[in-house]
Amino acid sequence: MPERVTFTITAVLERQDGPPAAVDDVLQALTDALEELNLYVEDPDDDTESRFDTAGVTVVYPESAPTRM
């Protein structure tokens, strides 16, 4: 089995409507969504598919981030 690899994903979130939400609630929702992520990669030459699951998700944000967004 190949080694696990860590990827860094940068997300820029912009509120589209509704009142500002607590940043902790936004981060929890983002963490939950990423934990549910299943990634499939097809090999068109071999007609096979590899499946990748998230082994662990850590969401961090800068200390300068607002408390509500």
C-alpha positions in Angstrom: 0.0 0.0 0.0 1.4 3.4 -0.9 2.2 5.9 1.8 -0.4 8.5 2.8 0.1 12.0 1.4 -0.9 15.2 3.0 -2.5 17.9 0.7 -3.1 21.5 1.7 -6.3 23.0 0.3 -6.9 26.8 0.5 -10.5 27.7 0.5 -11.7 31.3 0.1 -15.2 31.5 1.5 -17.5 34.5 0.7 -20.9 34.7 2.3 -23.6 34.9 -0.4 -26.6 35.7 1.8 -27.9 35.7 5.3 -26.5 37.2 8.4 -22.9 36.8 9.5 -22.1 33.4 11.0 -19.7 32.5 13.8 -16.4 31.5 12.2 -16.3 28.4 14.5 -19.6 27.2 13.0 -18.3 27.9 9.5 -15.1 25.9 10.2 -17.0 23.0 11.7 -19.3 22.9 8.6 -16.2 22.9 6.3 -14.5 20.2 8.4 -17.6 18.1 8.2 -17.9 18.5 4.5 -14.2 17.6 3.9 -14.5 14.5 6.1 -17.3 13.3 3.8 -15.2 13.8 0.7 -14.6 10.7 -1.4 -12.3 11.2 -4.4 -12.3 8.9 -7.4 -9.6 9.0 -10.1 -10.1 7.1 -13.4 -7.3 5.7 -15.5 -8.6 6.0 -19.1 -5.8 3.7 -20.4 -6.5 0.9 -18.0 -10.3 1.3 -17.4 -9.6 1.2 -13.6 -10.6 3.5 -10.9 -8.7 4.4 -7.7 -10.7 5.6 -4.6 -9.2 7.9 -2.0 -10.8 8.6 1.4 -9.9 11.4 3.8 -7.9 9.9 6.6 -8.1 13.1 8.7 -9.1 16.7 8.2 -7.6 19.6 10.1 -9.0 23.1 9.3 -7.0 26.1 10.5 -7.5 29.8 10.0 -5.3 32.8 10.7 -5.6 34.5 14.1 -6.4 37.7 12.2 -9.6 36.2 10.8 -12.9 37.8 12.0 -14.9 36.0 14.6 -18.0 36.3 12.3 -18.1 36.0 8.6 
